[in-house]
C-alpha cells in the first residue's frame, strides 16, 4: 500500500511540474534580461525542418531584430500563441524582422507535420537535445527573446502579448 501512495505522489508531482512548465497565455513579459547582451555561448547553429543549418548570427546580420521563440508542439500555450506569431511575421517580415521558432526536444517528423498543419510561416529549428534552451535558461515554454542586430536582448516574453508587439515595433523603428 505504501508503494502505491508514494508512486501516485511522484506521478502527481511530476504532472504538476510538467503543467507548470507551460506558462499560461496571460503571463506578463519579464524584463529581467532587458539591456543584457547576448553571450557568445547563446549564439547557435541548429538544423531547420529540412536539415539545413540556420545560424543565429546570420539572421541577426540580415535583420534589425529577431524574435527567438522556444516552444513545443505538446504545449497548449505555445499552440495558442502561434497564430499571433504568424501574423507578426506577415506584418513585419518585410521590415528586416523575423521570428525563429526553436522547438525544444521533439523529432523532425513530428514538428514538420505540426508546422505544416499550423501554417507556420517563419523558420523553425530543432533543439533536439535542448542544449540551446539550457543556454538561454528556458525553464518553461513558451519563452521568447527579442534580440537586436547588435545582440542586445530587448525583452523576454512568456506569451504573445501587446508588449511583445510594441517592443518589435520599437526595435524596427530605431
Beta strands, then each sheet from edge to edge (+ up, - down):
strand 1: 36-37
strand 2: 45-47
strand 3: 53-55
strand 4: 65-71
strand 5: 97-104
strand 6: 123-127
strand 7: 143-148
strand 8: 152-157
sheet 1: 1+ 8- 7+ 4- 5- 6-
sheet 2: 2+ 3-
end
